[in-house]
């Protein structure tokens, strides 16, 4: 497994407008973003980039976030990578399933949008 890069974040968000929000929140602080556009991208890019955290949109229709999370948490080389997820706040089943699969932290889309950098740094810990 590659050495974890403290400023590299794997962003599994296919919505270009939301990705742009994430980019605008993190790039000024020196973060490098790797973008995963498909479920298979998540594991491949996590192995190649050695990110300090993964951002995952649990409501993404294009990317199967649950399968991506299962893949990350079942691979011994990847399971220690913290995962910051967001989902619509009213989807209790989504939140519960994400927690059961081992997501580090899950927040509402609104909270994620307004506090992206702070949430990421809390999840990534001292590595970020």
N, C-alpha and C positions, 0 to 999 in steps of 0.2 A: 504494500500500500504506500502511496506517496506520502511524504511528510505533510501534515496538515498546514495549510497556508492560512495564517491568522486573518488575512484581509480578503480571502477569496470566499465568495458566497455563491452557492448553487441556487439559482432562482427557477423554480418549476412553476412558471406562470405563462400561459400561452396568450392571454389577453394583452395586446400590445400597449394599450393605454395604462393598464395596471402595472405592467413591466416598466413602463416609462416612469411612473410614480416611484417605484422601488429604486430604479436607477438614479433618479433625481435626489432621492433621500440619502443614498449611500455613497455615490461617487465622490461628492465633495469631501467626504471623510476618508478618502483614500482606499475604499473597498474596490476589489476587482470582482466583476460579476461574470459568472458562467450561466448561460441560459439553457434550460432543458425545455424542449418543445414537445417531447413525447415521453411516454412512460418508460421506454427503453433508454432514452437519453439520460434519465435520472441516475441509474446505476452506473452507466458507462462514464458519464461526466464526473460523477462522484469519485470513481476510481482514478480517473485521469487527473482531476484538479486537486483532489485532497482538500475539499473546502472545510472551513471552520464551522459552517452551519449550512442548512438547507432551508429555503423558504418554499412552502408548499401551499398552493391554493386548493383546498379540499372541495371546492365547488366547480373546478375546471372540467368542462364537458369533454374537452379534447384529450386531456391528460388524465388517466385513471389514477387519481391521487392515492386512493386506498391501496391499489396494487403497487404503486411506487413506494409507498411507506412500508408495505410488507416486504418488498424487495430489499430496501435499505436495512430494515431491522432484522432480516433473516441472514444477511451476509456478515460474517464475522469481521470482515475488513471495513465495513461501513456502519455497523450498528451503533458505534459510539458517537457518530456525528449528530449533534443536536439538530432537531427539526422544529422550526417555527412555522406553524400552520395558521391559516385563517379560513373562516367559513361564515356563512350567514348566521347571525346570532340566534335565529329562531329554529335552526336545524339541530335539535337536541341529539337525535340519533347520530348525525355526522360527528358532532363533538365527542359523544361517548365512544363511538367506534374509533375515532382518531386517537383518543387517549388510550384505549385498549390495545391499539397497535403500537403504542410507544412514542407518540409524538411528545416532544419536550414541553411545548407550550402551544395552546390554541387560543386564538382571540377572534373577536368579530372583525369583519372587513373594515368597519369604521375605525375601530381602535388601531388596527394594523396600519391603515392609511395615515392616521394622525401621529402615530408613535413608532414608525418603522425602525428607525435607527436605534432608539432606546430599547425596544423589544428585542431586536437582533442582538444587541450588545449584552443584554441580560441573559439571553439563551446561550450565546456563544461563550459567555464567561470571560475569563481573563485572556482567552485566545484572541478576542476581537480588539 
